[in-house]
Amino acid sequence: MFTIKNHLEVENNHLIIGGADITELANQYGTPLYVTNESRVVENFKAYRKAFPDADIYYAAKANGSFAILRMLARQGAGADVFSYGELYMALLAGIPREKLLFNGNSKTDYELQTAVELGVRVSVDSRDELHTLSEIVQKAGKEVEVAFRVNPDVSTKTHPKISTGLRTSKFGIPSEEVVSIYREASGLPGILPCGIHCHIGSQILDTAPFHEAAQKMMDLVEKVTTLGINLKFVDMGSGLGIPYKKDERAPTPKDHADAILPIFEERTKALGISPKLILEPGRYIVADTTILLTRVNTVKRAAKNFVGVDAGFNLLIRPAMYDSYHYAVVANKAASPPEDTYTIVGPICETGDILAHDRELPHIEKGDLIALLDAGAYGFSMSSQYNGRPRCAEVLVKDGVADVIRSAEDVGELMAKQKLPARLM
Ligand code: LLP
């Protein structure tokens, strides 16, 4: 037995996850299949909590909204960053207390705002316009709402432009120079209780400097807002910590993340004589490396490249097509065999961009082999679709060698589930 990456092991030439042989899971549950190692989710969550012992960890539910995962994290004491009514609903259902939720979003519907108000969930307000809508909603409901403002701190990160969220030109947040005036205005609005401040600068960040810069800019704003006489109960710094998708890539740890922001947070809050709660919103770090997407080879074609056609495509893992992202690929039934050739692993979707892995050195591949795409737990299933008439696959959760289905595979019935014919087409 040897370790291939983190918690993934190889035994008898087969890839093992959470004590379960991947080839047996494929035979039992079919492919494509998302497989998550339960213990790894808990380990990752604990690593974050250890690095930030006094902070609250609000898991970013968008990364992986599977109910079993939300439930596991609820049991660990996690809160959640929710970005829609659906995520709010699922988080509450999983047992995450409403006091540990923050309703985020740059374009919430009135219904979403009303629901947050009714349920007593705090809202991160993304614009002046939204502030006024929310004030009207709370007045009508005869309630009050605790709010944070999402700040755009104008911090540049070296991540993919599509997942950089704190640039001046990004759609998220309120420009820094307007922040003080919006808190001032909010304090005078009926029903609005400004009590937090929030930012999130991007995702898959592999260098701690932007976290440090954002923390400094946020604490400058905390100081100004405190001077207005507003008592900030929490400072939410978002997250964005990257993970090493490539085998030799280096990524900061939660401890490195903490070292980049905790000293500033502690020093500045002490100087101001305030004690707001620090909140972090990690998504990717908690779930990315816990999960593989297992897919079976339908066909191998030697053309301009050696194309390996598998049964999962960007319908199930859109990250490579959308962000040119890299997922380490292992031939799961030949996991210890030496590389023999260069292969490009492609999905069954009718799009040239449906490529899961480019030019990988892998053992000889033939029809029926199993390919495991690693680190697929964050923004994998949660971004899946039924494109090309493909029902979504199942998800299983493994622990100590035992697998449980946590989401059944859809069938073609699900393609029809919500569709109707007008009478003239009957
Ligand atoms: N908080 C807020 C407000 C966010 O918008 C996000 C992610 C997070 C927390 C969690 O960030 P994380 O720790 O996961 O980096 N689909 C893209 C990533 C989009 C991230 C969107 N926001 C991907 O597959 O790389």
Residues whose N, C-alpha, C, O or C-beta is under 5 A from the ligand:
A	BS01	LLP	A60 A63 D81 N104 I163 H200 G202 S203 Q204 G238 S239 G240 L241 E281 P282 G283 R284 Y285 R319 A378 Y379
